[in-house]
Amino acid sequence: MSPASRNRIARRQTRAPVFAALGDETRLLLVAKLCRGQPSSISELTEGSKLTRQAITKHLRVLERVGIVHSIRAGRESRFKFNPEPIKDIREYLDLVSAQWDEALSRLKAFVEQ
């Protein structure tokens, strides 16, 4: 197997956990809050939510495991910051899949119109 093939397979295997992490509504809301720019504490992220700090922490750990957020210690508290790289990779992948579908549909259309 070529190095390029191994790299594509490795990248494909790292995408599934990112999709899984983003497959939860609470985690999507946390990502939306963190996308605003400034690192946020668990208390700040819990504001306006019916979830407990422990539940928010659990969701943040899932996002942290796949690299979407990372924590920064600030004294006694952790602040969480958004990392856009895994999302950029997913977007590039979805753009590739979209282009492949567009190409397949164009071939199908050309075949049907013949």
Buried (B, 14 or more C-beta within 10 A) or exposed (E): EEEEEEEEEEEEEBBEBBEEBBEEEBBBBBBEBBEEEEBBBBEBBBEEBEBEEEEBBEBBEBBBEBBBBBBEEEEEEBBBEBBEEBBEBBEEBEEEEEEEEEEEEEEEEEEEEE
